[in-house]
Amino acid sequence: MTIRLLIVDDHPIVRDGLRGIFDQDPGFEVAGEAADGAEAVERALALAPDVVLLDLRMPGVGGVEAIRRLRERAPQVRVLVVTTYDSDADVLPAIEAGATGYLLKDAPREELVRAVRAAHQGQAVLAPTVAQKLIGAVRAPQPQPQPSALLTDRELEILRLVAAGTSNKEAAKRLFISEATVKTHLLHLYGKLGVRDRAAAVAAGYQRGLLT
């Protein structure tokens, strides 16, 4: 079985290097390339690759957001992160977003090829340093902040208005701010609550005791 690949990196030299590795192996087909996360999602939907080799830090839509979008729109596609970065701020969001594996760019060719085959089978593939970080994150005691500490006072105001059925325009008038500012606060509170829309934000607000 030939494994179809999509290579995503904002550096053409890196893409060429990865293509060179897999073009030499008859077990793989490089279906296409992309230079950022938005293009990666578009190309994945058009080309239906089996595995996406994805960098994390790219201009525009980054790797983590691309993983989220792929999970929503093409859940059958496996995503193998291939990046230079292995900090907690990079590793944990990528895995939480749905990456099948996480390798560093200094991985040997043979390791990369094995990782792609494993990712194609749905197996988790992690660089040793990445695995250690995940183990540390699981074992670390998780602080329990007060629910009200999650949001700023203004974000809490806007959440309460949303819960009352207030539109962005009406909220802007009541708070004497622009509608664009309301939207910005909404995006921030969505991120803090781990939701994607108004209804989910209200539900999370009640669950966390932010709304009564």
PyMOL commands that set and color helices and strands:
alter all, ss='L'
color gray80, all
select helices_A, chain A and resi 12-23+37-47+63-73+88-97+109-120+128-139+147-150+153-163+168-175+179-193+198-207
alter helices_A, ss='H'
color red, helices_A
select strands_A, chain A and resi 3-8+28-34+51-54+78-83+101-104+125-126
alter strands_A, ss='S'
color yellow, strands_A
deselect
rebuild
show_as cartoon
